[in-house]
Structure formats: structure tokens, C-alpha cells
Amino acid sequence: MPTRSPGFSTLAVHAGAQPDPTTGARATPIYQTTSFVFNDADHAAALFGLQQFGNIYTRIMNPTQAVLEERIAALEGGTAALATASGHAAQMLAFHTIMGAGDNFVAARQLYGGSVNQFGHAFRNFDWQVRWADSADPESFESQIDDRTKAIFIESLANPGGTFVDIAGVAEVARRHGLPLIVDNTLASPYLLRPIEHGADIVIHSLTKFLGGHGNSMGGIIVDGGTFDWSKSGKYPMLSEPRPEYAGMVLHQTFGNFAFAIAARVLGLRDLGPAISPFNAFLILTGIETLPLRMQRHSDNALAVAKWLKEHERIAWVRYAGLEDDPNHALQQRYSPKGAGSVFTFGIKGGYEAGKAFVEGLKLFSHLANIGDTRSLVIHPASTTHRQLTEEQQVSAGAGPDVVRLSIGIEDAADIIADLEQSLARV
């Protein structure tokens, strides 16, 4: 009789976890410790030399963190994962593993404002250059590629607009040029969409958002798809050339299809240090257990709210891929038939000032710079998350002066709509 593969909801509860062998505790314990005792000198040497897997120091790995990594790798269909202190930390370590001074990468300009800022400003301090392309046009990435390009970066479901990207189309461009495709899958989560199945090589998440789901803990993660040949071109020396720190070990040769996750840990996290805390890892693990239930409720509520807003006289436009007449609907049906997610934008008549007034008049919604909470959240990006961008950049990123972004929670849809209605009546 063939062995049955666990379903998504089963993996969300059980992947990576076993009862604690010492106490029998069913929930994964919080291993709140800085370091771990070695069996003997040979054991310590084997751990430090990457000849044996195990725990050394919580900056590098921790048993609570390890369960989180295994669970998300299973949910995304990857070979291994590395948890970090935040989504930004995950992006930094992913690029640190493949970039050198003077290298560049091509990114979709339709990104979370914080990523636009990180790529366009902070990364310059490492002499890493970003080149911008249009996520709606896969071929626009090709014109930006040269012999110093090391990767292509997109969001599967772009923030703040909630638009789906043709991952397979962008992946084809990456394949033609021998480049890894890195996909931020934060807004969709693996419940709605698994980018590796569509050609992604590396998946990034801000665990702070839907995977944690409760607005109580920071974290990020890198998932290694195990699909890219890091030795073929010679462009990725941290993976394909001998490492002096590890007695000349070639990481891709030694670790194969999970070498990227290993390199990000032992060459990046080890030295740069953005480690996730064991307590945050525990909270995020707990949140993941209800991910399938929450994501479906988020998507169902968001569709109901988008339909209501679309008919309101004070609303100029609504962009939600779940609406049948939305220009992004076909991509949503192709990549995420279970739903279009929680986050979307709309334009309020009256522009910048009306957007600010509307946000300030809401009562059930929380006005804050986050998404992916059980609670409904709202923000006016032009005055907050995208404030550091020029107006041209704001419009290009889908965060123009009239734009309001909603992250629809799991409350009763009727209560969410009632709060929107009372605030719109005041504007």
C-alpha cells in the first residue's frame, strides 16, 4: 500500500515537531538558552567543522528555531530553511550569500516600501546595486541583466496593491540567464501559493505577517528550493569554491540541494548575527498551526469587503484580484484559486487628505504599519510606509496619494463593512 503524503493542514500542525524526548511535552518547548553543552572535544570539533549537525550557539541555531524551519520548508516544498530576526534580515542574508561588491540584481519595482528602501539605499553600503523592472512585464527584467547580475527578485503577491505576478514568466527569464529567482511569498503564504512549484529557487517570508498571524512576534525566513545549480556558472563563489573557514570545504559539493540554506546560516547568520529569538520562534510556530483556517477566512472576508467598496459612491476604484473584472483576476485564478489573500488597495475620492481622514475615522480597524494580523488593519501608504519614496516612486509601487491599504482580518465581515461605512460617511 503506498505511503500517504500528509496534507497541508496536517503539515501546518505537525511538520518538524515531535514530543520532547526528555519530558514528553507535546508542544515544542522554548529552548531559552544561549548555548549548548558538547559531549566531548571531538563532538565540538565536528560541530564547528560542519561534519556533524547539532547545536552550538543560539545565534546560529536553536532547537525551537529548527522546528520552525523544518515546518515552513515542508509547507513551501523546499529542501531546508533558515529563520531570522525579521523579513528584512532574511533578505539581507539571502543576498549576502550570492552578492559581491559591484554586483547587481533585478527587482520588481512593485514591492513593499521597506524593501524598495533597503534595496535602493541600505544595500548601496555593500556596493550591491538594484535595477528595477515591471512585475507585470516579465520581459522587462531581461533588459536589465548583465554579466554582474546575480539574481531576480519579485513578490508573488505584491504589497501594497495585492496584485499577483506571473512567477513562471519571470522564472523563464531567470533560467535563460542562469540566475536564481528569489520570491517574497509573505502576502500569499504557502497556503494560497507555493512559488517553488512555479519556478522559484529561493522563497523569503516575513514571519511577522500571516505565518505568525497574530501581530505579536517578529521573524523572517529563507526557504531553499533546492532547484538551482550553484556551481555551474562560477558566479557564486561562496557556494562553489573552497571555504577557508571550513578547511577548504565546498558547500555546494558537500550539501547539494540544501547548500544555499547552509551557506546563509554558516557564512551569513553566523557572522552578521540577525538571529530569531526562541520565544518568537515558538509564537510563530503556534500561529502556523491555524494558517489554513486563517488564510481562507482572510480571503473570504476580503472578497466581501472589496465587492462592497466597489459599489460605494465615495470610492474611485478598487484593486483586488479576487474581483472577476479585476485585470489581475486571471493570474489569481492561475496561481491562487483558493483566494486572493487579505491585502488590497482602493482609491478614495478626495486624494491625500481624504485618505488620511478616512483612516483616522475608523474604529474597528487598527491604524498601524503591519499586515497579516487576525485583526483588520489599515494604512495610508503615501503618508507612512511609502513616505520615504518620491511621488513618482509611490505611484509606481501602487501607493499613490489617494491609495488606502487594507489588511482584512478574521472578524465578522458585517462588522468590518460597518466600520468602513461609518468612516466613509465622515469624509
N, C-alpha and C positions, 0 to 999 in steps of 0.2 A: 504494500500500500504506500503511495507516495506521501512524503512528508509535507504537511501543510505549512505554507509560509504565513506568519502572523499578519493580520490586517493592521491598518494604520492606527486605529483606536487602541488596539492591543499593544502595539509598539509604544504608543504615547504613554502608556501606563507602566510597561514592564521592561522596555529595552534598556540594557546596560545594568539593571538592578537585580540584586539577589538579597535575601535576608542576611543581615550581618552575621558573619561566621562565629563571632565571639559571644554576642548577646542574643542573637535571634531576632533583633529588631527588624520589623518589616519595612518601615520607611528608611530610605537611605540616610545614614547618620550625617551630622555636620562634623566633619573632622577638623575642628578648630585648633589647628596646630601649625607651628611654623616649619617643623622639620620632623624627620623620621629616623629611627634607630636602625643602624646596619647590623646584619648578622655577624659579620666579621670583616677584616680588612679586604679580603678577596671580593666579598659581596659589594662593598663600597666601590672598589676599583671597577668592577663590572658595570655598575650603575653609571658611574661617571664616564666610562668609556663607551657607552651605548651598546654594550654587549649583552645587557640584560635589562628588561623593563622593570620599573619599580619607582618608588617614591624616594626623593632626596630632600626636597625643599619646596614649600608651597608656592613660591614664586614660579616654579617650573611646572609642577603638577601636584594634585591632591586627590585623594580617593573620591570625595564628593564631586569634584570637578570632572573626574574621569567618567562617572556615571552619566553626567550631563552630556559630555562629549560623545559617548557611545550612543546615547539615545537620539541625539539630533543627527548624527551620522546615519543612523538607521532610518529615521524619518525622511531624510533627504536622499537616501540611496547612495551615500558616499562611502568611502573606504575608511576614513578617520576624520577626526575633528580636533580643533584647539579652541578652548574657551578663553576669553579675555575679559578685561575690566569693562569694556564698552564696545559699541559698534565701531566707533572711530579707532579704537585700539586695534580691532580686528583688521580694519582696512590698512592701518599703518604697518602691521606685521605682515600682511599678505604682500604688500608692495615691497617691503624691506627684503623679503625673501627672493625677489626676482629683479629688483632695480639696482642700478649703479649710478653714480654721478654722471649726469649728462644724458641719461636715458629718458624716454618719454613713454606715455601710454595714452590711448584714445578713450575718452569717456563721453557718454551721452550727456548733453547739456541739461536734459530733463532729469534732475537729481534733487534730492533733499538739499536745502540751502547749506547746511553744515558740511556736507560732502563737497559741494561746489567751493566753499571757502577753504576746506582742508586741502583739496587738490590744487586750487589756484594760488594759494598763499603759503600755508604751512609747509607743503611738500617742496616748495622752492628752496627752503633752507637745506634740503638734502640734494639740491640740484636735480630733482625729479620734475619733469615738465609734463603738463597735461595738454592735450589737444582735444578740442570739442567737436562733437558730431551730433547729428539729429537722430534721436531714437526712432523716429517714425520712418527713417530712410536708411536701411542697413548699408546701402552702398556709400553713404556719406562717410562712414568710418574708413573706407578703403583709401580715400584721397588723403587722409591724414597719416597714413602709415609710412615709415621709412625704416632704414636698417638699424635705427636705435630704438624702435618701438618694441616694448616688452609685453604688452597686454592690451586687451579691450575690456572696458568696464561699463556695465549697464545696471539698471534696476529692473527687475521683472515686472513690477507694478510701480510706476513712477510716482514719487512723492513731490509735490502735494496733489497733483492732478488726478491720481488714481487711474492712469492710462496704462494699458498692457503693451508690452514691447514684443516684437517678433523675434524671440530669442533664437529660434532656429535660423532665421535670416542673418542675424548678426554673427551667429556661430559659424556659418558658412564662410563669411568674410574672414573670421579669425583662422579657420582651418586653411584657407588658401594661402595665408601668410605665415603659417606655423606659429600662431600666437595663442596663449591661453585666454579663454573667455571667463571673466570674473563677473558674477551676478549677485547683486544685493537682493535677497528674497524676503526682506523684512516685512513689507506690506502684505504680501500674499500668504506667507508661511507655507511650509510643505504640505499643509492640509489642502490648500487650493491649487498649488503649483509646485512641481519639482524640477528646477531648471536643468539638472544634470541629464534628465531624460530628453531634453531638447537641445543638448549640445554644450552646456556649461561645463567648465573644468573645475572651477572653484566657486563655492557659494558662501556669501557673507550674510550674517544677521546681526541686527541689534537685538539682543535677547531682552532688552529693556521693554520692547514693544509687545507684539502679540504672543510670542513664545512664553515669556513670563506672564504677561497678560493682566497684571493687577496693579501696575504702577508703583511697585514697592521695591524694586531692585534693579541695579544696573548690570549690564553684561553684554558681551559680544561673542561671536563665534565664527571660525573659519572652517568650512567643510571641504575636504579634499575629495574631488570626484574620482580620482584615480585614473583619469582618462587621458592625461597629457604626457607626451614623451619629453621629459626634461633634458635628455642627453642628446637628442637628435641634431639640434642646430648649433650647440655650443654657446648659446646666448644666455644660459642660466648657470653660471659657474658655481653658485652656492650649492646647487644640487648635483652638478655633473662633474665637478673637479674635486680632487682630494682636499679634505679639510684638515688644516694643521692642528686645530683644537682637539681632533679625534683621531690622532695618529695616522693621518692620511686617508681616512675613510671617505668613500664616495657615497653620499647619502642616497642618490637615486639608484645606484647599483646595489646598495645594501638593503634598502627598504622598499624598493619597487613602487607599487601603485599607491602607497601612502607616504611617500618620501616628502611631498610638499608639507604635509601636516607635521612631520617630524622636524623638517628644517625650520619651519615657522616657530616651533617650540624651542629647539636647542640652539638655534642661531639668532632668534629674534626675541622671544619671550624671556629666555634666559638672561639676555644682556640688557634689553630695553625695559623689561620689568612690569608691563601693564597686566598684572595677574588679577583674575577674578577672585573675590573672597569666597571661602567655603560657604558662608551663610547665604550670600547671594546665589551661589550655585544651587543650594538647597531650595530656596524660594522659587527659583526659575524651574527647577525640576517639578516642584509641586504644581506650578502653573501649567506646565506642558501636559499633565495628566488630563486636563479638561480642554485642551486645544481644539479637538474636533468639534466638541459641543459649542464652544465659544465662537469659533470662526463661522460656523453655519448660522448661528444667531446674529452675529455681526453682519453678515452678508444679507440675510433676510431683512433685518431691520433697515439697513442702509438702502436697499432697493425700495422699500415702502416710503422712506423719507425722501429719496430722490424723486419718486413719482409725485409726491405731494408738492415738493418745491417747484417742480417743473410747471405746475399749473397755477402757481401763485403770482399775482399781478405785480408784486414788488421785486420779483426775481427776473433778471435779464437772461440768464442762461444757466444750465446745469450740465456738468460733465461727469457722468457716471457710466462706466462701461456696461453695467447691467441693464441700462435702458435700451430697448430694442432699436431706437432710432439714433443712438449714440454712434459716432463714427468709429469708435473703438470696440463696438459690440462684437464684431466678427472675430477679432483677436481674443476677446474674453471667452467666447464660446469655444474657440480652438484650444486655448491654453488652460482655462479655468472654468469648466462647465458647471462646477458646484456653486459658483458665486463670484461676484466681482469685488469682494472684500468690504472693508469698513470705511475706508478713507475716500473722500471725493471733494470736489470743489464746486462752488457756484459763484455767479456774479450778482451782486446786489446793486440795484439801481441807486444812483447817488454816489458811487465810487468810493474813494478812500475814506472820507468822513462817515459815510453811511455804514461802511463795513465795520469801522471802529465802534460806532454807536450800537449797531446790532449785537456785536459780541458782548458789549458791556451790559446789554439788557437781558441777557439770558440768565436763567436761574438754575435749571437742572443741569445744564452743560457746565463743565469746568473750563475756564479760560486758562490754558497753560500750554507749554511747549512740549507736548508729547502726543503720541498716538498709541493705539493698541491696548487701551485700558478697558476694563469691564464697564467703566463709566463713559458716558458720551462727553467728548472733548471738542473744543472749538478754538480756532486761532485765526487772526487776520495776518497772513504771512508777510505782506508788504511792510507792516509796522513792527514785525517781531522776527521770526525765523529767517526771513529773507531780507531783513533791513540792511545788511551789510552789502548787498548787491546793488548795482545801478538799476534804474527803472527798466532799461533795455534787458538786462540780465534777468530781472524779476519776471518780465513778460515772457522771455524765452523759456524760463523754468516753470511757467504756468502759475506764477504768483504775482500777477499784476495788481494795480491799486484797488480794483473792485472785488478781488478774489477773497472768499471766505473758505477755509478748510474745515471740514467736519471729520471727526473720527467717531462713528456711531457705536454706542455701547450695546449692552445686552439688556437694558431696561425694557419696559413695555413700549412698543412702538408708538402707541397712542399718547403716552406721556412725553416722549421725545418730540413728537409733532406739536403737541400743545405748547411746549416751551418755545419752540421756533415761532409759532404763530403769535404768542403774546409779545415777543420781542420785535417781530416784524411790524406789528401794529403800532409800535412806539417810534419807529424810524421815520 
